[in-house]
Amino acid sequence: MRTVCTKILHCLLATCLLYLPPALALQLPENHPVPGGIAVIALKDHKDIAKATYNHKPVMLVTDSQGAPTALVGLPLATKPGEHRLVIQGKDGRTQNIAFRVTERDYEKQYITLKNKRMVNPEKRDMARIGREQQRIRKALASWSPQTPETLQLALPVRGPVSSTFGLRRFFNKQPRKPHSGLDLAAPEGTPVKAPASGRIVDTGAFFFNGNTVFIEHGQGLVTMYCHLSRIDVKPGQQVQRGDIIGTVGKTGRVTGAHLHWSVSLNDARIDPAYLLGEPLPVQADH
């Protein structure tokens, strides 16, 4: 009798499995194919994809709500509008180009006055250090691991108004510099900074421009960076969960006051954190 019941139970379980919905997929971001944005490219007509690349760098592959493959392509701020190509490779080794278009996005200008002139025009003695740090920062931001992120809906690492938006074309003491590749959140010095999602600490350090900095890799090339910290509470190799404290807000490095500079990198391209934010962007602070 027990054997018969077990067989019936197994049959019922197998039947139920046939009617289960597809595995829960990540909530995908909206398609924003602009410089500093994300191109969300559906690949439902392409099966057995082994990998995808853009500009010779690996791209995140996830599934949509129907279980179809989707590529999430981070677009650098320097990306020119027009036609671009995603390269996909099948498990049989064959490659195919998938065309997509990038449209324009205008970013505002920002003028900042710094009293410390070395932070605008570093001295010769600073350049060797800056060069070493840039290599280290580039390596951290290009980190890649095969696991899929637990979420693509990031939490704010700190509560506070936006003091500088992403993509601003910056001028330090009237001298043009690279666009602002992150989001600045104003908060008092010592405010805890929390991980916006689970991940692995790939590096930490005290840098000339960035000050005390933490890098978290969340999976498939999604990396977040936290700069100007007053204190670092994590170590390289450490696993963190969403909400864990990784440090505190400070004013180290090139700053005019205490705040958190938060950068989000996808396939080694700095993108607007707002595109992966799972909540409304805080209001912008008055200047």
URHUVEN-V42983 format. One record per residue. BURIAL is 1 if it has 24 or more other C-alpha atoms within 12 Angstrom, else 0. Layout:
# URHUVEN-V42983
BURIAL
BURIAL
This chain:
# URHUVEN-V42983
0
0
0
0
0
0
0
0
0
0
0
0
0
0
0
0
0
0
0
0
0
0
0
0
0
1
0
1
1
0
1
1
1
1
1
1
1
1
1
1
1
1
1
0
0
1
0
0
1
1
1
1
1
1
0
0
1
1
1
1
1
1
1
1
0
0
0
0
1
1
1
1
1
1
1
1
1
1
1
0
0
0
0
1
0
1
1
1
1
0
0
0
0
0
0
0
0
1
0
1
1
1
0
0
0
0
0
0
0
1
0
1
0
0
0
0
0
0
1
1
0
0
0
0
0
0
0
0
0
1
0
0
1
0
0
0
1
0
0
1
1
1
1
1
0
0
0
1
1
1
1
1
1
1
1
1
1
1
1
1
1
1
1
1
1
1
1
1
1
1
0
1
0
0
0
0
0
0
1
1
1
1
1
1
1
1
1
0
1
1
1
1
1
1
1
1
1
1
1
1
1
1
1
1
1
1
1
1
1
1
1
1
1
1
1
1
1
1
1
1
1
1
1
1
1
1
1
1
1
1
1
1
1
1
0
0
0
0
0
1
1
1
0
1
1
1
1
1
1
1
1
1
1
1
1
0
1
1
1
1
1
1
1
1
1
1
1
1
1
1
1
1
1
1
1
1
1
0
0
0
1
1
0
0
0
0
0
